[in-house]
Amino acid sequence: PWVPLILAIWIITGLIYFSINFAYFSVSNALSPLCNVPLVAWYWSGYCGPRISPPSAPEELDELIILQSSLEDVLSSSTSNNVSSLPMDITRSVLHLSELRHNVRVSKLPSKNELVLELEAFHESANDASSKLGSYGSSIGRAVDKIITTNRWTLRKLDSIAHADAERGFVERFKDDIMSPFRPRIVRYDEILEQYLQHTDVIEEQITNLILEAHALVKALQLLDNRLDTIAFITKRDGIDIADAKDELLARLWTYFGGNKYEVKQIDRKLALISDLSKYRQLAVAHVLATIRKLEGIQNGLKDLRERIVQPGLDVGRRDMPLEWHIYNIQLGLERLELQKMESNRALDQD
């Protein structure tokens, strides 16, 4: 006789609990207990989402941490010896162009004024590209710093959710288990999902900014090539056919307009610096284009993760991982990023 009575009390209490939820929450939240019925969850997959007890998080959060680890390679390549020194190398090579401009200005070349203007424009463009290249390395470092801070923020958020669940007493957990058929979905999953989306937003914003800045840098470097085309056109038009290869154009011009008046050692050193300018430009373009490809790979991965996490109908059958597993992976990813950042800073200090 006690069993029917207890069952009746449980049903009545559940109905009262359900009514309270219906009064305080929206219709959609109040109807979400229907998702506890397997057939309903399968049929109404676009609405029913996963329930969290104990707390868990979507596997995409783990994939997000793996994806952002690709920034370690971007940061490492930006601070390697042959890349971090490029801005200074370009600036040092351009210094000797002022002497070339002076020699052209006092020459008898028919288009000397036009050539001087183009050499000045090349000098300014080279300095601008050098400045942008140096700033881009700093931008990558700042972006990684913001992503490290975001990882710490996400870690604190997940820790607080995990600790809140762990501190629930036996009576409260027992009550939640008993009343689970009558209450809406636990809101913690939505909190975790919101944090995941905010984390993704921060990374996506930083990656997008780096890609835009990289494209602007490529244009600045390619402008040098366009300037060399114009300089070559002017010299050939005036009957000076000194080089077919643009890589040797400035060095040949420097020699042609009186650069050979110095001692042999000085000539060799200055010619080497001027000739290396084209090599530095090519290295810079190759580095920035490779960085763009890496960043676009991360960007495409972020878009894919976002589409998967918000697409309706993917909740049923999801493989959500325990929250502790995500916390552990975020900590590992954070440690790797911080270690790479310290190594990059050390490399820059040594330069």
C-alpha positions as CSV (number, residue, x, y, z in Angstrom):
1,P,0.0,0.0,0.0
2,W,2.9,2.3,0.5
3,V,4.3,2.1,-3.0
4,P,1.2,3.6,-4.8
5,L,1.1,6.3,-2.1
6,I,4.8,7.2,-2.6
7,L,4.4,7.1,-6.4
8,A,1.4,9.4,-6.2
9,I,3.2,11.9,-3.9
10,W,6.2,11.8,-6.4
11,I,3.9,12.5,-9.3
12,I,2.0,15.3,-7.6
13,T,5.2,16.9,-6.4
14,G,6.7,16.6,-9.9
15,L,3.6,18.2,-11.4
16,I,3.8,21.1,-8.9
17,Y,7.5,21.5,-9.7
18,F,6.7,21.4,-13.4
19,S,4.0,24.1,-13.0
20,I,6.4,26.4,-11.2
21,N,8.9,26.0,-14.0
22,F,6.2,26.7,-16.5
23,A,5.2,29.8,-14.7
24,Y,8.7,31.2,-14.4
25,F,10.3,30.1,-17.6
26,S,9.5,30.4,-21.3
27,V,7.3,27.8,-22.9
28,S,10.3,26.3,-24.7
29,N,12.2,25.9,-21.5
30,A,9.2,24.5,-19.7
31,L,8.6,21.9,-22.4
32,S,12.3,20.8,-22.5
33,P,11.6,18.0,-19.9
34,L,10.0,16.1,-22.8
35,C,13.5,15.6,-24.1
36,N,14.1,13.2,-21.3
37,V,11.9,10.7,-23.2
38,P,14.2,8.9,-25.7
39,L,11.6,8.7,-28.5
40,V,10.8,12.4,-28.1
41,A,14.5,13.3,-28.0
42,W,15.0,11.4,-31.2
43,Y,12.0,12.8,-33.0
44,W,12.5,16.4,-31.7
45,S,16.3,16.4,-32.2
46,G,16.4,20.0,-33.4
47,Y,15.1,21.2,-30.1
48,C,16.3,18.8,-27.5
49,G,19.9,19.3,-26.3
50,P,22.2,17.3,-24.2
51,R,21.8,17.3,-20.4
52,I,24.7,17.7,-18.1
53,S,25.0,15.7,-15.0
54,P,27.8,15.6,-14.1
55,P,29.0,18.6,-16.0
56,S,30.4,17.9,-19.5
57,A,31.2,20.0,-22.5
58,P,31.1,19.6,-26.3
59,E,34.0,17.8,-27.9
60,E,34.4,20.9,-30.2
61,L,35.9,22.7,-27.2
62,D,38.7,20.2,-27.2
63,E,39.2,20.6,-30.9
64,L,39.2,24.4,-30.5
65,I,42.2,24.1,-28.1
66,I,44.0,21.8,-30.5
67,L,43.3,24.2,-33.4
68,Q,44.6,27.2,-31.5
69,S,47.9,25.3,-30.8
70,S,48.7,25.9,-34.5
71,L,49.6,29.5,-33.4
72,E,52.7,28.0,-31.7
73,D,54.1,27.4,-35.2
74,V,53.1,30.9,-36.4
75,L,54.8,32.5,-33.4
76,S,57.9,30.4,-33.7
77,S,58.4,31.1,-37.4
78,S,57.9,34.9,-36.8
79,T,60.7,35.0,-34.3
80,S,63.2,32.7,-36.1
81,N,66.6,34.3,-36.7
82,N,66.3,34.7,-40.5
83,V,62.8,36.3,-40.2
84,S,63.1,38.5,-37.1
85,S,66.2,40.3,-38.5
86,L,64.6,41.0,-41.9
87,P,63.3,44.5,-41.0
88,M,66.7,45.6,-39.9
89,D,68.4,44.0,-42.9
90,I,66.1,45.8,-45.3
91,T,66.7,49.1,-43.5
92,R,70.4,48.7,-43.6
93,S,70.4,47.8,-47.3
94,V,68.4,50.8,-48.2
95,L,70.8,53.2,-46.6
96,H,73.2,53.3,-49.5
97,L,70.4,54.3,-52.0
98,S,70.8,57.9,-50.8
99,E,74.3,57.9,-52.3
100,L,72.8,56.5,-55.6
101,R,70.2,59.2,-55.7
102,H,72.9,61.9,-55.3
103,N,75.0,60.5,-58.1
104,V,72.0,60.3,-60.4
105,R,71.0,63.8,-59.6
106,V,74.4,65.2,-60.7
107,S,74.6,63.0,-63.8
108,K,73.7,63.9,-67.4
109,L,71.0,61.3,-67.7
110,P,68.0,62.8,-69.7
111,S,65.5,61.5,-67.2
112,K,67.6,62.0,-64.1
113,N,64.9,64.0,-62.2
114,E,62.3,61.3,-62.9
115,L,64.7,58.6,-61.9
116,V,65.6,60.4,-58.6
117,L,61.9,60.6,-57.8
118,E,61.5,56.9,-58.4
119,L,64.5,56.1,-56.3
120,E,63.2,58.3,-53.5
121,A,59.8,56.5,-53.8
122,F,61.6,53.1,-53.6
123,H,63.5,54.3,-50.5
124,E,60.3,55.3,-48.8
125,S,58.5,52.2,-49.8
126,A,61.3,50.0,-48.5
127,N,61.3,51.8,-45.2
128,D,57.5,51.5,-45.0
129,A,57.7,47.7,-45.7
130,S,60.5,47.3,-43.2
131,S,58.4,49.1,-40.5
132,K,55.3,47.1,-41.3
133,L,57.3,43.8,-41.2
134,G,58.6,44.7,-37.8
135,S,55.1,45.7,-36.5
136,Y,53.6,42.5,-37.9
137,G,55.9,40.4,-35.7
138,S,54.8,42.4,-32.7
139,S,51.1,42.0,-33.7
140,I,51.5,38.2,-33.7
141,G,52.9,38.4,-30.2
142,R,50.1,40.6,-29.0
143,A,47.5,38.3,-30.6
144,V,49.0,35.3,-28.8
145,D,49.0,37.3,-25.5
146,K,45.3,37.9,-25.9
147,I,44.6,34.3,-26.7
148,I,46.6,33.2,-23.6
149,T,44.5,35.5,-21.5
150,T,41.3,34.1,-23.1
151,N,42.4,30.6,-22.2
152,R,42.9,31.6,-18.6
153,W,39.5,33.2,-18.6
154,T,37.9,30.0,-20.0
155,L,39.8,27.9,-17.6
156,R,38.5,29.9,-14.6
157,K,35.0,29.7,-16.0
158,L,35.0,25.9,-16.4
159,D,36.7,25.6,-13.0
160,S,33.9,27.5,-11.3
161,I,31.3,25.3,-13.0
162,A,33.1,22.2,-12.0
163,H,33.6,23.3,-8.4
164,A,29.9,24.4,-8.1
165,D,28.8,20.9,-9.1
166,A,31.3,19.3,-6.8
167,E,30.1,21.3,-3.8
168,R,26.5,20.2,-4.2
169,G,25.5,18.1,-1.2
170,F,24.1,14.6,-1.3
171,V,20.6,15.7,-0.6
172,E,20.6,18.3,-3.4
173,R,22.0,15.8,-5.9
174,F,19.5,13.2,-4.9
175,K,16.7,15.8,-5.3
176,D,17.9,16.8,-8.7
177,D,18.0,13.1,-9.8
178,I,14.6,12.4,-8.5
179,M,13.0,15.5,-10.0
180,S,15.0,15.4,-13.3
181,P,12.0,14.1,-15.4
182,F,10.0,17.2,-14.4
183,R,12.6,20.0,-14.7
184,P,14.1,21.8,-17.7
185,R,17.6,21.2,-19.0
186,I,20.4,22.1,-16.6
187,V,21.6,25.5,-17.6
188,R,25.3,24.7,-17.0
189,Y,25.6,23.2,-20.5
190,D,24.4,26.5,-21.9
191,E,26.9,28.4,-19.8
192,I,29.7,26.2,-21.2
193,L,28.5,26.6,-24.7
194,E,28.3,30.3,-24.3
195,Q,31.9,30.4,-23.0
196,Y,33.0,28.2,-25.9
197,L,31.4,30.6,-28.4
198,Q,33.0,33.7,-26.7
199,H,36.4,31.9,-26.7
200,T,36.0,31.2,-30.4
201,D,35.0,34.8,-31.1
202,V,38.2,36.1,-29.5
203,I,40.5,33.8,-31.4
204,E,38.6,34.4,-34.7
205,E,38.9,38.2,-34.2
206,Q,42.7,37.9,-33.6
207,I,43.3,35.6,-36.6
208,T,41.2,37.8,-38.9
209,N,43.2,40.9,-37.8
210,L,46.5,39.1,-38.4
211,I,45.3,38.0,-41.9
212,L,44.3,41.5,-42.9
213,E,47.5,43.0,-41.6
214,A,49.5,40.3,-43.5
215,H,47.8,41.1,-46.8
216,A,48.6,44.8,-46.3
217,L,52.2,43.8,-45.7
218,V,52.4,41.7,-48.8
219,K,51.1,44.7,-50.9
220,A,53.8,46.9,-49.3
221,L,56.5,44.3,-50.2
222,Q,55.1,43.9,-53.8
223,L,55.2,47.6,-54.2
224,L,59.0,47.4,-54.1
225,D,58.9,45.1,-57.1
226,N,56.7,47.6,-59.0
227,R,59.1,50.4,-58.2
228,L,62.0,48.4,-59.6
229,D,60.0,47.8,-62.8
230,T,59.6,51.6,-63.2
231,I,63.3,52.3,-62.4
232,A,64.3,49.6,-65.0
233,F,62.0,51.2,-67.6
234,I,63.4,54.7,-67.1
235,T,67.0,53.5,-67.4
236,K,66.4,51.4,-70.5
237,R,64.5,54.3,-72.1
238,D,67.5,56.5,-71.6
239,G,69.8,53.9,-73.2
240,I,71.2,52.3,-70.0
241,D,70.7,48.6,-70.4
242,I,72.7,47.4,-67.4
243,A,70.7,44.4,-66.2
244,D,68.0,42.1,-67.2
245,A,67.4,40.8,-63.7
246,K,65.7,43.1,-61.3
247,D,67.6,41.5,-58.4
248,E,70.8,43.1,-59.8
249,L,69.3,46.4,-61.0
250,L,70.1,48.6,-58.0
251,A,73.6,47.2,-57.5
252,R,74.4,47.8,-61.2
253,L,73.0,51.3,-61.1
254,W,75.1,52.1,-58.0
255,T,78.2,50.9,-59.9
256,Y,77.2,52.7,-63.1
257,F,76.8,56.1,-61.4
258,G,80.1,56.2,-59.7
259,G,80.0,53.6,-57.0
260,N,83.3,52.2,-58.2
261,K,85.3,55.2,-57.0
262,Y,85.7,53.5,-53.6
263,E,88.3,51.0,-52.5
264,V,87.6,47.4,-53.6
265,K,86.6,46.3,-50.1
266,Q,84.1,49.1,-49.7
267,I,82.7,48.4,-53.2
268,D,82.2,44.7,-52.4
269,R,80.5,45.5,-49.1
270,K,78.2,48.1,-50.4
271,L,77.3,46.0,-53.5
272,A,76.5,43.1,-51.3
273,L,74.2,45.1,-49.1
274,I,72.4,46.6,-52.0
275,S,72.1,43.2,-53.8
276,D,70.8,41.5,-50.7
277,L,67.8,43.9,-50.6
278,S,66.0,41.8,-53.3
279,K,66.8,38.6,-51.4
280,Y,65.4,40.1,-48.1
281,R,62.3,41.2,-49.9
282,Q,61.8,37.7,-51.4
283,L,62.3,36.1,-48.0
284,A,59.8,38.5,-46.4
285,V,57.2,37.8,-49.0
286,A,57.6,34.0,-48.7
287,H,57.4,34.2,-44.9
288,V,54.2,36.4,-44.9
289,L,52.5,34.3,-47.5
290,A,53.3,31.1,-45.5
291,T,51.9,32.8,-42.4
292,I,48.7,33.7,-44.2
293,R,48.2,30.1,-45.3
294,K,48.6,28.9,-41.7
295,L,46.3,31.6,-40.3
296,E,43.6,30.9,-43.0
297,G,43.8,27.2,-42.0
298,I,43.0,28.2,-38.4
299,Q,40.3,30.6,-39.6
300,N,38.6,27.9,-41.7
301,G,38.8,25.4,-38.8
302,L,37.2,27.9,-36.5
303,K,34.3,28.5,-38.9
304,D,33.8,24.7,-39.2
305,L,33.7,24.3,-35.4
306,R,31.2,27.2,-35.0
307,E,28.9,25.8,-37.7
308,R,29.0,22.4,-36.0
309,I,28.3,23.6,-32.5
310,V,25.3,25.8,-33.5
311,Q,23.8,23.7,-36.3
312,P,20.4,22.3,-35.2
313,G,19.9,18.6,-35.1
314,L,23.5,17.7,-34.0
315,D,22.8,17.4,-30.3
316,V,21.4,13.9,-30.3
317,G,24.2,11.3,-30.3
318,R,26.9,13.8,-29.5
319,R,30.0,12.6,-27.7
320,D,30.4,15.2,-25.0
321,M,33.5,14.9,-22.8
322,P,33.7,15.2,-19.0
323,L,34.5,18.8,-18.0
324,E,37.6,17.7,-16.2
325,W,39.0,16.4,-19.5
326,H,38.6,19.8,-21.1
327,I,40.1,21.6,-18.2
328,Y,43.1,19.4,-18.4
329,N,43.5,19.9,-22.1
330,I,43.1,23.7,-21.8
331,Q,45.8,23.7,-19.1
332,L,48.2,21.8,-21.4
333,G,47.4,24.1,-24.4
334,L,47.9,27.1,-22.2
335,E,51.3,25.9,-20.9
336,R,52.5,25.2,-24.5
337,L,51.5,28.6,-25.7
338,E,53.1,30.3,-22.7
339,L,56.3,28.3,-23.2
340,Q,56.4,29.2,-26.9
341,K,55.8,32.9,-26.1
342,M,58.7,32.8,-23.6
343,E,61.0,31.1,-26.1
344,S,60.0,33.7,-28.8
345,N,60.7,36.6,-26.4
346,R,64.1,35.1,-25.5
347,A,64.9,34.8,-29.2
348,L,64.0,38.4,-29.8
349,D,66.1,39.6,-26.8
350,Q,69.1,37.7,-28.2
351,D,68.7,39.4,-31.6
